[in-house]
Each structure stands twice: as C-alpha cells, then as structure tokens.
Amino acid sequence: MSDFQRISPETAAQLLAANAHTVDIRDPQSYHAGHIRDAVRLDNDNVQEFISSADQQRPLVVCCYHGNSSQQAAAWLAGIGFSEVYSLDGGFELWQQQYPDLVSRD
C-alpha cells in the first residue's frame, strides 16, 4: 500500500482492537483534554523518534480534529514507508461521540 485510506470510526475501532498504532496530530491542549485511548500525540518534535521506533508494518490510524489534517499526515506517513495507513473520518470529534468509553483524558 503506497497511499492511505479514509476510514470510519467503526473500522478504526476494529483496527485498534487488532493492535493498530494510533497517532493524534492535534495540539497538546486538545490531546490532554481527551484522545483515543493509547494514542500517541505526534508533532514536529517527536515525529522522527516515532518513525524510528514504530513498526512500520503495523496498521497506523491517524487522528486530528475532524478528519481533514489527518489526511495530509497519513499521506506523508504512507509516503515515507508505513505500509498500512488510515485517516480517521470525522476525527476525534466523531470518535468521542461514538466511543466515549475509548477516550482517555490526561
């Protein structure tokens, strides 16, 4: 797979149950207020560390606020070698409506 796919929260929940990575590209305040359980907040400061330590063959779900910015990030991650990359349609806003029990707060 050389590109990413847009997926629904339902499909993302199935992938997460099957041990997919989840990254959240929102700002620190939004992330700490609530994020998908076990999601790693990814930004310019830690992206290289994530890339070097992540299993690039493991499915990767990218999350943002509403599902727009995550598409660019997902395309970039797919382009640098992650083999199975997904962008969460509806972003964290839709996720927390559908799966409030799978939201962590710091």
Secondary structure, DSSP 4 states (H G I P E B T S, - for coil): --SEEEE-HHHHHHHHHTT-EEEE-S-HHHHHH-EETTPEE--TTTHHHHHHHS-TTS-EEEE-SSSSHHHHHHHHHHHTT-SSEEEETTHHHHHHHH-GGGEE--
